[in-house]
Amino acid sequence: MTRKKKPSLVLPVYGLFSTEFAVHRKEILKHLIVCFINWTLMISFLTLDWAVSYRQYTTVTIAIVDLDGTIIGRTILDEFKFNHDANEMAQILIVDNDTSSTMFPNGSEDVFSAVMGEQFWGAVVVNSNASSLLHEAYWIGNATYDSSGATFIIYNEMRSSETTHHCIVPLLVPMMKHALMKINSILAADFLKQLRNDDTGALMRNAQIAPHIVGHPIGASLFNVNPLHDNTPAVAVLEVGLIYFIILSFQIITIVEAAHVHGLYLKKRIYFIYRIALPFIMYFFLSLFYSSLALIFQVRFDNANDFVLYWTVNYFTMLASGLTLEIFNNFIGEPWLATFLDLWIVTNFTTSIFPLNSSLPFYRFGYAWPFPNSASAAKSILFRGPQKFGRYMGVILAWVILDCIILPFSIAMHRRRLIRSETHDREKLKKKEKRERQHFQKRQTVIST
């Protein structure tokens, strides 16, 4: 017994430039034009990412502080003051001994606090006791004299590892070496001059106790006030991890879109409650899972309260990001949602990774964007950065509040669009069923005759 083959569906085919294909040709061209516009906009968005590092270090400020007031401090200040290459790469703030007592009344401790608090990107400090300790080692003798305690080079890696390793350290270390070579040659010549006039032999005896006071009397110590290696896993959380907020939000919007169609059959009031409450509930658990990854990969939190704060930052950042995308989708929708997604990623990511105060003035809009404030809030938790947590959270909460105000209006517009689409689809289905019934009736009539 042979089985009957089901009739295969045969579509009518036409030539590319035929009259019958005109409607389809128009639709194809329309989609290609939209695709071309998306490409053009995406390339223009990428320029924002590439341009953020242009002349990035021209506004970096480095303080050169003389707390000693002797030839040691003056020589080091002069070396930095007259180095024109340094001024092209960064702004050098010279703080002499007369000014330092006003700016830094507690000495080097205040300089450390200023770098930690991001008032300066880095600093060179000539300590107040540099000359007195050296003089003591010359004439009294000090076997424990440490020349590296005379000057400090201070920087803050947590603020921006890229700026630190591409600007601050490469700028300060070579210049400091050159300054130390100059001051040490001056001090060595002065030591030999005094040695000839020393009838007691004290200088020679003390030089034997601490030989480096002759060849290398002044050195420098390098201080990283907030090193990233103290909490290395947190670096990924603060940088690339932020992109996943937007990607996850985009996935949620596109996946849940189909569910919203079925939600149209709910009462209007219940539908609005469902649409508004859904992202708050989903992002609550999603932010919890995301934050828990930090614990799994051993990101260090000082206590449980820090983790709760970190989770809170992630939750409201996801809301600020996700609700903004959802509002755009409700008002505009595809195919422009993907274009806005590209813009949203580029503007948030570039202003989060690169320091805003060392970038071009155009990028200062990042101070009002959610991700830069989220990254800064997380840094203040994980690395004990500048305590401006309230300001950072205020910006993020402002985005959430603004989104909550606009969201109901966007839902109303989206609901009307979905209803029109659903009504149109149902009418098409009814027409199709009607044609099938008419076709069936005709076949029945033919068979009966």
One Martini backbone bead per residue (centre of mass of N, CA, C, O) as a GRO file, in nm:
protein
  449
    1MET     BB    1   0.093   0.040   0.027
    2THR     BB    2   0.068   0.359  -0.068
    3ARG     BB    3   0.176   0.671   0.018
    4LYS     BB    4   0.070   0.980   0.033
    5LYS     BB    5   0.175   1.275  -0.077
    6LYS     BB    6   0.234   1.574   0.027
    7PRO     BB    7   0.177   1.875  -0.067
    8SER     BB    8   0.379   2.110  -0.174
    9LEU     BB    9   0.495   2.422  -0.127
   10VAL     BB   10   0.434   2.678  -0.374
   11LEU     BB   11   0.604   2.950  -0.482
   12PRO     BB   12   0.606   3.231  -0.635
   13VAL     BB   13   0.817   3.343  -0.906
   14TYR     BB   14   1.050   3.611  -0.984
   15GLY     BB   15   1.192   3.871  -1.097
   16LEU     BB   16   1.372   4.132  -0.977
   17PHE     BB   17   1.226   4.349  -1.210
   18SER     BB   18   0.946   4.280  -1.171
   19THR     BB   19   0.626   4.375  -1.106
   20GLU     BB   20   0.545   4.147  -0.896
   21PHE     BB   21   0.821   4.227  -0.710
   22ALA     BB   22   0.788   4.520  -0.598
   23VAL     BB   23   0.703   4.485  -0.302
   24HIS     BB   24   0.951   4.312  -0.216
   25ARG     BB   25   1.169   4.511  -0.309
   26LYS     BB   26   1.091   4.737  -0.116
   27GLU     BB   27   1.145   4.580   0.151
   28ILE     BB   28   1.441   4.517   0.104
   29LEU     BB   29   1.540   4.811   0.078
   30LYS     BB   30   1.447   4.906   0.353
   31HIS     BB   31   1.631   4.710   0.519
   32LEU     BB   32   1.902   4.803   0.395
   33ILE     BB   33   1.887   5.097   0.488
   34VAL     BB   34   1.873   5.039   0.788
   35CYS     BB   35   2.142   4.890   0.799
   36PHE     BB   36   2.318   5.126   0.700
   37ILE     BB   37   2.247   5.321   0.928
   38ASN     BB   38   2.351   5.140   1.156
   39TRP     BB   39   2.644   5.133   1.063
   40THR     BB   40   2.699   5.436   1.069
   41LEU     BB   41   2.631   5.477   1.368
   42MET     BB   42   2.832   5.273   1.485
   43ILE     BB   43   3.090   5.413   1.383
   44SER     BB   44   3.035   5.679   1.534
   45PHE     BB   45   3.041   5.545   1.817
   46LEU     BB   46   3.336   5.437   1.806
   47THR     BB   47   3.475   5.715   1.815
   48LEU     BB   48   3.421   5.757   2.116
   49ASP     BB   49   3.613   5.530   2.209
   50TRP     BB   50   3.880   5.628   2.062
   51ALA     BB   51   3.878   5.942   2.164
   52VAL     BB   52   3.915   5.922   2.480
   53SER     BB   53   4.249   5.894   2.458
   54TYR     BB   54   4.277   6.172   2.355
   55ARG     BB   55   4.464   6.365   2.538
   56GLN     BB   56   4.441   6.237   2.835
   57TYR     BB   57   4.711   6.369   3.001
   58THR     BB   58   4.683   6.694   3.004
   59THR     BB   59   4.509   6.695   3.302
   60VAL     BB   60   4.730   6.587   3.470
   61THR     BB   61   4.809   6.613   3.818
   62ILE     BB   62   5.128   6.700   3.972
   63ALA     BB   63   5.296   6.701   4.280
   64ILE     BB   64   5.570   6.912   4.400
   65VAL     BB   65   5.709   6.867   4.727
   66ASP     BB   66   5.860   7.094   4.968
   67LEU     BB   67   5.956   7.017   5.318
   68ASP     BB   68   6.264   7.128   5.357
   69GLY     BB   69   6.425   7.396   5.217
   70THR     BB   70   6.669   7.298   5.061
   71ILE     BB   71   6.879   7.192   4.818
   72ILE     BB   72   6.718   6.939   4.771
   73GLY     BB   73   6.437   7.061   4.705
   74ARG     BB   74   6.526   7.274   4.492
   75THR     BB   75   6.646   7.080   4.284
   76ILE     BB   76   6.393   6.908   4.230
   77LEU     BB   77   6.206   7.139   4.147
   78ASP     BB   78   6.375   7.241   3.906
   79GLU     BB   79   6.364   6.985   3.735
   80PHE     BB   80   6.048   6.995   3.698
   81LYS     BB   81   6.005   7.292   3.606
   82PHE     BB   82   6.221   7.260   3.338
   83ASN     BB   83   6.043   7.026   3.216
   84HIS     BB   84   5.879   7.029   2.919
   85ASP     BB   85   5.781   6.741   2.869
   86ALA     BB   86   5.601   6.722   3.120
   87ASN     BB   87   5.404   6.960   3.045
   88GLU     BB   88   5.289   6.805   2.794
   89MET     BB   89   5.179   6.548   2.958
   90ALA     BB   90   5.156   6.730   3.226
   91GLN     BB   91   5.064   6.880   3.526
   92ILE     BB   92   5.278   7.087   3.721
   93LEU     BB   93   5.290   7.122   4.076
   94ILE     BB   94   5.452   7.365   4.260
   95VAL     BB   95   5.565   7.312   4.608
   96ASP     BB   96   5.703   7.493   4.824
   97ASN     BB   97   5.801   7.556   5.144
   98ASP     BB   98   5.610   7.801   5.191
   99THR     BB   99   5.341   7.651   5.085
  100SER     BB  100   5.328   7.367   5.225
  101SER     BB  101   5.230   7.457   5.514
  102THR     BB  102   4.941   7.528   5.402
  103MET     BB  103   4.857   7.274   5.229
  104PHE     BB  104   5.054   7.078   5.437
  105PRO     BB  105   5.051   7.073   5.771
  106ASN     BB  106   5.116   6.737   5.797
  107GLY     BB  107   5.266   6.684   5.552
  108SER     BB  108   5.296   6.381   5.400
  109GLU     BB  109   5.017   6.288   5.496
  110ASP     BB  110   4.857   6.493   5.316
  111VAL     BB  111   4.962   6.390   5.046
  112PHE     BB  112   4.851   6.108   5.063
  113SER     BB  113   4.552   6.202   5.092
  114ALA     BB  114   4.537   6.353   4.819
  115VAL     BB  115   4.587   6.103   4.640
  116MET     BB  116   4.362   5.927   4.761
  117GLY     BB  117   4.141   6.173   4.702
  118GLU     BB  118   4.205   6.282   4.398
  119GLN     BB  119   4.368   6.562   4.371
  120PHE     BB  120   4.600   6.376   4.271
  121TRP     BB  121   4.781   6.154   4.070
  122GLY     BB  122   5.054   6.264   4.196
  123ALA     BB  123   5.375   6.258   4.389
  124VAL     BB  124   5.647   6.458   4.518
  125VAL     BB  125   5.850   6.414   4.817
  126VAL     BB  126   6.028   6.624   5.040
  127ASN     BB  127   6.129   6.571   5.332
  128SER     BB  128   6.176   6.747   5.627
  129ASN     BB  129   6.429   6.535   5.722
  130ALA     BB  130   6.647   6.501   5.500
  131SER     BB  131   6.885   6.694   5.590
  132SER     BB  132   6.908   6.621   5.895
  133LEU     BB  133   6.977   6.318   5.861
  134LEU     BB  134   7.227   6.361   5.686
  135HIS     BB  135   7.382   6.536   5.888
  136GLU     BB  136   7.389   6.320   6.108
  137ALA     BB  137   7.545   6.106   5.936
  138TYR     BB  138   7.797   6.280   5.897
  139TRP     BB  139   7.865   6.384   6.215
  140ILE     BB  140   7.753   6.139   6.405
  141GLY     BB  141   7.613   5.886   6.301
  142ASN     BB  142   7.432   5.624   6.093
  143ALA     BB  143   7.380   5.294   6.024
  144THR     BB  144   7.047   5.331   5.955
  145TYR     BB  145   7.060   5.493   5.712
  146ASP     BB  146   6.794   5.593   5.473
  147SER     BB  147   6.776   5.729   5.161
  148SER     BB  148   6.473   5.646   5.072
  149GLY     BB  149   6.338   5.856   5.295
  150ALA     BB  150   6.369   6.143   5.160
  151THR     BB  151   6.178   6.042   4.921
  152PHE     BB  152   5.860   6.050   4.741
  153ILE     BB  153   5.653   5.834   4.535
  154ILE     BB  154   5.311   5.900   4.449
  155TYR     BB  155   5.027   5.674   4.387
  156ASN     BB  156   4.699   5.567   4.222
  157GLU     BB  157   4.594   5.281   4.081
  158MET     BB  158   4.279   5.268   4.121
  159ARG     BB  159   4.192   5.509   3.950
  160SER     BB  160   4.412   5.421   3.703
  161SER     BB  161   4.603   5.193   3.553
  162GLU     BB  162   4.665   5.326   3.280
  163THR     BB  163   4.760   5.605   3.377
  164THR     BB  164   4.977   5.504   3.568
  165HIS     BB  165   5.146   5.314   3.347
  166HIS     BB  166   5.147   5.559   3.107
  167CYS     BB  167   5.226   5.824   3.300
  168ILE     BB  168   5.315   5.853   3.596
  169VAL     BB  169   5.556   5.656   3.621
  170PRO     BB  170   5.709   5.728   3.347
  171LEU     BB  171   5.749   6.026   3.449
  172LEU     BB  172   5.869   6.024   3.748
  173VAL     BB  173   6.108   5.824   3.757
  174PRO     BB  174   6.311   5.950   3.552
  175MET     BB  175   6.310   6.236   3.675
  176MET     BB  176   6.407   6.147   3.956
  177LYS     BB  177   6.673   6.022   3.873
  178HIS     BB  178   6.790   6.284   3.759
  179ALA     BB  179   6.766   6.450   4.022
  180LEU     BB  180   6.938   6.258   4.202
  181MET     BB  181   7.198   6.278   4.042
  182LYS     BB  182   7.236   6.579   4.089
  183ILE     BB  183   7.226   6.596   4.404
  184ASN     BB  184   7.447   6.378   4.456
  185SER     BB  185   7.677   6.532   4.318
  186ILE     BB  186   7.664   6.778   4.502
  187LEU     BB  187   7.702   6.623   4.774
  188ALA     BB  188   7.970   6.486   4.704
  189ALA     BB  189   8.133   6.747   4.663
  190ASP     BB  190   8.075   6.858   4.947
  191PHE     BB  191   8.201   6.623   5.105
  192LEU     BB  192   8.492   6.652   4.997
  193LYS     BB  193   8.532   6.939   5.098
  194GLN     BB  194   8.481   6.872   5.403
  195LEU     BB  195   8.700   6.650   5.431
  196ARG     BB  196   8.948   6.845   5.400
  197ASN     BB  197   8.838   7.018   5.670
  198ASP     BB  198   8.858   6.755   5.852
  199ASP     BB  199   9.033   6.706   6.154
  200THR     BB  200   8.873   6.465   6.314
  201GLY     BB  201   8.744   6.226   6.115
  202ALA     BB  202   8.426   6.191   6.118
  203LEU     BB  203   8.345   6.153   5.823
  204MET     BB  204   8.505   5.892   5.771
  205ARG     BB  205   8.380   5.719   5.991
  206ASN     BB  206   8.080   5.751   5.895
  207ALA     BB  207   8.128   5.642   5.607
  208GLN     BB  208   8.196   5.353   5.710
  209ILE     BB  209   7.919   5.299   5.840
  210ALA     BB  210   7.774   5.473   5.582
  211PRO     BB  211   7.856   5.466   5.253
  212HIS     BB  212   7.595   5.596   5.102
  213ILE     BB  213   7.653   5.904   5.185
  214VAL     BB  214   7.842   5.945   4.933
  215GLY     BB  215   7.703   5.816   4.662
  216HIS     BB  216   7.381   5.785   4.804
  217PRO     BB  217   7.218   6.002   5.001
  218ILE     BB  218   6.971   6.021   4.790
  219GLY     BB  219   6.645   5.889   4.769
  220ALA     BB  220   6.362   5.666   4.680
  221SER     BB  221   6.011   5.601   4.727
  222LEU     BB  222   5.752   5.380   4.632
  223PHE     BB  223   5.391   5.466   4.637
  224ASN     BB  224   5.095   5.267   4.658
  225VAL     BB  225   4.794   5.357   4.802
  226ASN     BB  226   4.606   5.166   4.579
  227PRO     BB  227   4.630   4.857   4.506
  228LEU     BB  228   4.506   4.607   4.295
  229HIS     BB  229   4.639   4.340   4.417
  230ASP     BB  230   4.454   4.339   4.678
  231ASN     BB  231   4.190   4.311   4.447
  232THR     BB  232   4.194   4.168   4.159
  233PRO     BB  233   3.898   4.053   4.088
  234ALA     BB  234   3.765   4.348   4.081
  235VAL     BB  235   3.844   4.447   3.798
  236ALA     BB  236   3.632   4.291   3.629
  237VAL     BB  237   3.386   4.411   3.773
  238LEU     BB  238   3.456   4.724   3.694
  239GLU     BB  239   3.460   4.668   3.382
  240VAL     BB  240   3.337   4.431   3.200
  241GLY     BB  241   3.086   4.371   3.383
  242LEU     BB  242   2.909   4.618   3.292
  243ILE     BB  243   2.820   4.513   3.012
  244TYR     BB  244   2.630   4.283   3.118
  245PHE     BB  245   2.398   4.455   3.203
  246ILE     BB  246   2.303   4.530   2.914
  247ILE     BB  247   2.283   4.248   2.790
  248LEU     BB  248   2.078   4.133   2.992
  249SER     BB  249   1.861   4.346   2.942
  250PHE     BB  250   1.822   4.286   2.641
  251GLN     BB  251   1.738   3.991   2.673
  252ILE     BB  252   1.490   4.039   2.845
  253ILE     BB  253   1.332   4.215   2.647
  254THR     BB  254   1.322   4.011   2.402
  255ILE     BB  255   1.196   3.767   2.557
  256VAL     BB  256   0.943   3.921   2.699
  257GLU     BB  257   0.786   4.027   2.456
  258ALA     BB  258   0.603   3.776   2.408
  259ALA     BB  259   0.457   3.794   2.687
  260HIS     BB  260   0.310   4.069   2.641
  261VAL     BB  261   0.099   3.966   2.442
  262HIS     BB  262  -0.051   3.785   2.654
  263GLY     BB  263  -0.100   4.030   2.856
  264LEU     BB  264  -0.340   4.174   2.697
  265TYR     BB  265  -0.568   3.982   2.847
  266LEU     BB  266  -0.552   4.171   3.062
  267LYS     BB  267  -0.618   4.394   3.263
  268LYS     BB  268  -0.507   4.704   3.256
  269ARG     BB  269  -0.414   4.734   3.552
  270ILE     BB  270  -0.265   4.458   3.565
  271TYR     BB  271  -0.072   4.509   3.330
  272PHE     BB  272   0.083   4.748   3.457
  273ILE     BB  273   0.181   4.601   3.708
  274TYR     BB  274   0.333   4.379   3.557
  275ARG     BB  275   0.530   4.565   3.393
  276ILE     BB  276   0.657   4.717   3.640
  277ALA     BB  277   0.734   4.472   3.835
  278LEU     BB  278   0.911   4.278   3.669
  279PRO     BB  279   1.195   4.423   3.663
  280PHE     BB  280   1.232   4.440   3.971
  281ILE     BB  281   1.235   4.133   4.017
  282MET     BB  282   1.450   4.037   3.812
  283TYR     BB  283   1.688   4.231   3.906
  284PHE     BB  284   1.708   4.131   4.192
  285PHE     BB  285   1.812   3.839   4.123
  286LEU     BB  286   2.031   3.909   3.917
  287SER     BB  287   2.206   4.083   4.109
  288LEU     BB  288   2.256   3.859   4.312
  289PHE     BB  289   2.403   3.662   4.124
  290TYR     BB  290   2.622   3.858   4.032
  291SER     BB  291   2.735   3.928   4.316
  292SER     BB  292   2.807   3.629   4.393
  293LEU     BB  293   3.049   3.598   4.201
  294ALA     BB  294   3.243   3.763   4.374
  295LEU     BB  295   3.257   3.550   4.598
  296ILE     BB  296   3.348   3.304   4.434
  297PHE     BB  297   3.611   3.490   4.322
  298GLN     BB  298   3.728   3.648   4.579
  299VAL     BB  299   3.616   3.909   4.651
  300ARG     BB  300   3.692   4.158   4.872
  301PHE     BB  301   3.526   4.194   5.188
  302ASP     BB  302   3.519   4.333   5.499
  303ASN     BB  303   3.197   4.292   5.503
  304ALA     BB  304   2.859   4.242   5.482
  305ASN     BB  305   2.783   4.538   5.418
  306ASP     BB  306   2.946   4.561   5.156
  307PHE     BB  307   2.783   4.356   4.994
  308VAL     BB  308   2.510   4.498   5.014
  309LEU     BB  309   2.604   4.754   4.874
  310TYR     BB  310   2.693   4.619   4.611
  311TRP     BB  311   2.416   4.504   4.542
  312THR     BB  312   2.266   4.773   4.535
  313VAL     BB  313   2.423   4.896   4.304
  314ASN     BB  314   2.353   4.675   4.094
  315TYR     BB  315   2.047   4.697   4.102
  316PHE     BB  316   2.020   5.004   4.020
  317THR     BB  317   2.185   4.979   3.762
  318MET     BB  318   2.000   4.778   3.618
  319LEU     BB  319   1.755   4.960   3.624
  320ALA     BB  320   1.872   5.204   3.473
  321SER     BB  321   1.941   5.038   3.218
  322GLY     BB  322   1.683   4.862   3.160
  323LEU     BB  323   1.460   5.085   3.161
  324THR     BB  324   1.577   5.249   2.929
  325LEU     BB  325   1.552   5.027   2.718
  326GLU     BB  326   1.248   4.975   2.752
  327ILE     BB  327   1.151   5.255   2.676
  328PHE     BB  328   1.265   5.256   2.393
  329ASN     BB  329   1.111   5.003   2.300
  330ASN     BB  330   0.825   5.120   2.349
  331PHE     BB  331   0.854   5.369   2.154
  332ILE     BB  332   1.024   5.229   1.905
  333GLY     BB  333   1.193   4.980   1.860
  334GLU     BB  334   1.223   4.802   1.603
  335PRO     BB  335   1.553   4.836   1.474
  336TRP     BB  336   1.659   5.067   1.697
  337LEU     BB  337   1.749   4.920   1.954
  338ALA     BB  338   2.035   4.832   1.863
  339THR     BB  339   2.144   5.119   1.828
  340PHE     BB  340   2.100   5.211   2.121
  341LEU     BB  341   2.273   4.993   2.247
  342ASP     BB  342   2.542   5.087   2.132
  343LEU     BB  343   2.537   5.371   2.259
  344TRP     BB  344   2.504   5.277   2.557
  345ILE     BB  345   2.768   5.119   2.574
  346VAL     BB  346   2.980   5.327   2.483
  347THR     BB  347   2.916   5.565   2.681
  348ASN     BB  348   2.948   5.394   2.943
  349PHE     BB  349   3.224   5.254   2.905
  350THR     BB  350   3.419   5.492   2.845
  351THR     BB  351   3.337   5.652   3.119
  352SER     BB  352   3.439   5.410   3.310
  353ILE     BB  353   3.741   5.344   3.229
  354PHE     BB  354   3.794   5.644   3.187
  355PRO     BB  355   3.894   5.928   3.308
  356LEU     BB  356   3.722   6.224   3.308
  357ASN     BB  357   3.949   6.441   3.415
  358SER     BB  358   4.148   6.324   3.155
  359SER     BB  359   3.953   6.405   2.945
  360LEU     BB  360   3.763   6.533   2.736
  361PRO     BB  361   3.505   6.753   2.784
  362PHE     BB  362   3.284   6.587   2.633
  363TYR     BB  363   3.293   6.342   2.865
  364ARG     BB  364   3.133   6.480   3.113
  365PHE     BB  365   2.858   6.325   3.090
  366GLY     BB  366   2.946   6.082   3.275
  367TYR     BB  367   2.854   6.208   3.552
  368ALA     BB  368   2.534   6.133   3.453
  369TRP     BB  369   2.598   5.839   3.429
  370PRO     BB  370   2.557   5.526   3.560
  371PHE     BB  371   2.834   5.366   3.531
  372PRO     BB  372   3.048   5.557   3.651
  373ASN     BB  373   2.901   5.561   3.930
  374SER     BB  374   2.911   5.257   3.979
  375ALA     BB  375   3.220   5.224   3.973
  376SER     BB  376   3.279   5.430   4.200
  377ALA     BB  377   3.111   5.291   4.419
  378ALA     BB  378   3.267   5.022   4.411
  379LYS     BB  379   3.545   5.142   4.484
  380SER     BB  380   3.458   5.253   4.766
  381ILE     BB  381   3.420   4.955   4.867
  382LEU     BB  382   3.677   4.777   4.762
  383PHE     BB  383   3.914   5.039   4.793
  384ARG     BB  384   3.865   5.293   4.955
  385GLY     BB  385   3.781   5.540   4.828
  386PRO     BB  386   3.630   5.807   4.778
  387GLN     BB  387   3.373   5.945   4.990
  388LYS     BB  388   3.104   5.947   4.736
  389PHE     BB  389   2.857   5.753   4.751
  390GLY     BB  390   2.606   5.938   4.758
  391ARG     BB  391   2.647   6.068   4.480
  392TYR     BB  392   2.647   5.815   4.308
  393MET     BB  393   2.365   5.709   4.400
  394GLY     BB  394   2.205   5.960   4.317
  395VAL     BB  395   2.235   5.925   4.011
  396ILE     BB  396   2.112   5.642   3.987
  397LEU     BB  397   1.836   5.712   4.121
  398ALA     BB  398   1.756   5.927   3.914
  399TRP     BB  399   1.720   5.728   3.682
  400VAL     BB  400   1.503   5.551   3.812
  401ILE     BB  401   1.293   5.774   3.858
  402LEU     BB  402   1.269   5.866   3.565
  403ASP     BB  403   1.184   5.590   3.455
  404CYS     BB  404   0.924   5.562   3.633
  405ILE     BB  405   0.780   5.806   3.499
  406ILE     BB  406   0.795   5.704   3.190
  407LEU     BB  407   0.704   5.404   3.176
  408PRO     BB  408   0.385   5.418   3.161
  409PHE     BB  409   0.377   5.567   2.885
  410SER     BB  410   0.532   5.348   2.726
  411ILE     BB  411   0.336   5.117   2.785
  412ALA     BB  412   0.087   5.240   2.650
  413MET     BB  413   0.210   5.252   2.366
  414HIS     BB  414   0.288   4.953   2.344
  415ARG     BB  415   0.003   4.840   2.382
  416ARG     BB  416  -0.123   4.965   2.130
  417ARG     BB  417   0.069   4.829   1.930
  418LEU     BB  418   0.003   4.535   2.009
  419ILE     BB  419  -0.300   4.549   1.951
  420ARG     BB  420  -0.277   4.612   1.653
  421SER     BB  421  -0.113   4.362   1.580
  422GLU     BB  422  -0.311   4.151   1.695
  423THR     BB  423  -0.555   4.238   1.526
  424HIS     BB  424  -0.426   4.197   1.250
  425ASP     BB  425  -0.366   3.893   1.287
  426ARG     BB  426  -0.660   3.805   1.336
  427GLU     BB  427  -0.771   3.903   1.065
  428LYS     BB  428  -0.589   3.728   0.891
  429LEU     BB  429  -0.691   3.460   1.009
  430LYS     BB  430  -0.988   3.494   0.931
  431LYS     BB  431  -0.943   3.519   0.626
  432LYS     BB  432  -0.808   3.244   0.594
  433GLU     BB  433  -1.046   3.076   0.705
  434LYS     BB  434  -1.252   3.177   0.497
  435ARG     BB  435  -1.106   3.071   0.245
  436GLU     BB  436  -1.102   2.774   0.333
  437ARG     BB  437  -1.411   2.740   0.346
  438GLN     BB  438  -1.472   2.817   0.053
  439HIS     BB  439  -1.292   2.597  -0.069
  440PHE     BB  440  -1.442   2.360   0.061
  441GLN     BB  441  -1.724   2.419  -0.056
  442LYS     BB  442  -1.645   2.390  -0.351
  443ARG     BB  443  -1.553   2.095  -0.334
  444GLN     BB  444  -1.824   1.986  -0.236
  445THR     BB  445  -1.985   2.074  -0.487
  446VAL     BB  446  -1.823   1.914  -0.695
  447ILE     BB  447  -1.868   1.633  -0.570
  448SER     BB  448  -2.187   1.635  -0.574
  449THR     BB  449  -2.193   1.673  -0.900
   0.00000   0.00000   0.00000
